[in-house]
């Protein structure tokens, strides 16, 4: 029976990183899966839409807030020292995630937010709200669109994990993903006949 332990985390928390390190030390895992993707920000031979550009701006703002890369690099080094295979490109690319999101929100959320912020600035009601909305509209759009894509991303990540397990004949793996993905991925893996423990 193939076993998988799924750890939910918030990406940026140093506490979660330490928790993951303790689990790796105490467990006899064949591999570690970390929610991540290849750095393919644009599709080849396809001109990105303005909405997608703002989506990427939101991602950049999110990175500044979360400090995601710093946390992952620490885990990568920790795992390499123990000679455990690590798979960190199990999530969909950003163009794919954008397409997975709600189509109405993809097209109209940022223009609506921009209109509201411009109205607040122009009519001074209150003006500071308008400036804050302009500054954080890309981040808000990014978060909302990503949330609407969660179910499809859960399926994508699950399929990536199962494919890697089968092709490498793994039997006991540790999966680190965002807390919102734990339930969906766990249920999908169980349906595939994998024994799952969610931490």
C-alpha positions in Angstrom: 0.0 0.0 0.0 1.3 3.4 -1.0 1.3 5.9 1.8 1.2 9.7 1.6 1.4 12.2 4.4 0.1 15.7 3.6 1.2 18.8 5.5 -0.7 22.0 5.2 1.2 25.2 5.5 1.1 28.9 4.7 4.3 29.1 2.6 5.9 32.0 4.5 5.8 30.8 8.1 9.2 29.9 9.6 7.2 27.8 12.1 5.8 25.7 9.3 9.2 25.2 7.7 10.6 23.9 11.1 7.6 21.6 11.4 8.3 20.2 7.9 12.0 19.6 8.8 11.0 17.7 12.0 8.7 15.5 9.9 11.4 14.7 7.4 13.8 13.8 10.2 11.3 11.5 11.9 9.8 9.9 8.9 11.3 7.4 6.4 10.1 9.0 3.2 11.0 8.1 -0.4 10.4 11.6 -1.6 9.1 15.1 -0.8 6.5 16.9 -2.9 6.3 20.6 -2.6 3.6 22.7 -4.2 5.4 24.6 -6.9 5.7 25.0 -10.6 8.0 25.7 -13.5 8.8 29.3 -14.1 6.8 29.6 -17.3 5.0 32.9 -16.9 3.9 33.2 -20.5 2.6 30.8 -23.1 4.7 30.5 -26.3 3.4 32.4 -29.3 0.5 33.8 -27.3 0.1 37.5 -26.5 -0.9 37.9 -22.8 -4.0 39.8 -22.0 -4.0 42.9 -19.9 -5.9 41.0 -17.2 -3.2 38.3 -17.1 -0.5 41.0 -16.7 -2.3 42.4 -13.7 -2.6 38.8 -12.4 1.2 38.5 -12.5 1.6 41.9 -10.9 -0.6 40.5 -8.1 1.6 37.4 -7.8 4.7 39.7 -7.5 3.0 41.6 -4.7 2.0 38.3 -3.0 5.7 37.2 -3.1 6.8 40.4 -1.4 4.2 39.8 1.4 4.8 36.1 1.8 8.5 35.8 1.2 7.8 32.5 -0.4 11.1 31.7 -2.0 13.1 32.2 1.2 11.1 29.5 2.9 11.3 27.0 0.1 15.1 27.4 -0.4 15.6 26.5 3.3 13.6 23.3 2.9 15.4 22.4 -0.4 18.8 22.6 1.3 17.6 20.6 4.3 16.2 17.8 2.0 19.3 17.7 -0.2 21.5 17.0 2.8 19.4 13.9 3.5 19.5 12.6 -0.1 15.7 12.6 -0.4 14.3 13.2 -3.9 12.3 16.4 -4.1 9.6 17.2 -6.6 8.6 20.9 -6.6 7.0 21.3 -10.0 3.7 19.6 -9.3 1.3 22.5 -9.7 0.0 24.0 -12.9 1.8 26.9 -14.5 0.5 30.5 -14.0 -1.1 30.7 -17.5 -2.9 27.4 -16.7 -4.0 28.6 -13.2 -5.3 31.8 -14.7 -7.4 29.8 -17.2 -8.7 27.6 -14.3 -10.1 30.7 -12.5 -13.7 32.0 -12.9 -14.0 33.4 -16.3 -16.1 36.5 -15.2 -13.6 37.4 -12.5 -10.6 36.9 -14.9 -12.1 39.4 -17.3 -13.8 42.0 -15.1 -12.5 41.9 -11.5 -9.5 44.2 -12.0 -11.4 46.7 -14.2 -14.1 46.9 -11.5 -11.6 47.4 -8.7 -9.8 50.0 -10.8 -13.0 51.9 -11.4 -14.0 51.9 -7.7 -10.5 53.1 -6.7 -10.5 55.9 -9.3 -14.0 56.9 -8.2 -12.9 57.1 -4.6 -9.9 59.3 -5.6 -11.8 61.6 -7.8 -14.7 62.1 -5.4 -12.5 62.1 -2.3 -14.6 59.5 -0.5 -12.2 58.7 1.1 -9.2 59.3 -1.2 -6.8 57.1 0.8 -9.1 54.1 0.1 -8.7 54.8 -3.6 -5.0 54.8 -3.4 -4.9 51.6 -1.4 -7.2 49.9 -3.9 -5.0 50.9 -6.8 -1.9 49.7 -5.0 -3.4 46.3 -3.9 -5.9 45.7 -6.8 -3.5 43.3 -8.6 -2.9 41.4 -5.3 -6.6 41.1 -4.6 -7.4 40.0 -8.1 -4.6 37.4 -8.0 -5.9 35.9 -4.7 -9.5 35.8 -5.7 -8.8 34.2 -9.1 -6.5 31.6 -7.5 -9.1 30.7 -5.0 -11.7 30.1 -7.7 -9.2 27.7 -9.4 -8.5 25.7 -6.2 -10.6 22.6 -7.1 -9.0 22.2 -10.5 -5.5 22.8 -9.1 -6.2 20.1 -6.5 -6.9 17.6 -9.3 -3.8 18.8 -11.3 -1.5 18.5 -8.3 -2.9 15.1 -7.4 -2.4 13.8 -10.9 1.2 15.0 -10.8 1.9 13.3 -7.5 0.3 10.0 -8.7 2.2 10.1 -12.0 5.5 10.6 -10.2 4.8 7.9 -7.6 4.0 5.4 -10.3 6.9 6.3 -12.6 9.5 6.2 -9.7 7.9 3.3 -7.8 7.6 5.3 -4.6 5.8 3.9 -1.5 6.0 6.5 1.2 5.9 10.2 0.4 5.5 13.5 2.2 3.5 16.3 0.5 3.7 19.9 1.5 1.1 22.2 0.1 -1.0 25.2 1.0 -3.6 24.5 3.7 -6.5 25.1 1.4 -5.3 22.2 -0.8 -5.0 19.6 1.9 -8.6 18.3 1.9 -9.0 18.2 -1.9 -5.6 16.5 -2.5 -6.2 14.0 0.3 -9.6 13.0 -1.0 -8.3 12.6 -4.5 -5.4 10.4 -3.4 -7.7 8.3 -1.3 -9.9 7.7 -4.4 -6.8 6.6 -6.2 -6.2 3.9 -3.5 -3.4 5.6 -1.6 -3.4 5.6 2.2 -3.4 9.2 3.3 -2.6 10.9 6.6 -3.3 14.7 6.8 -1.2 16.6 9.3 
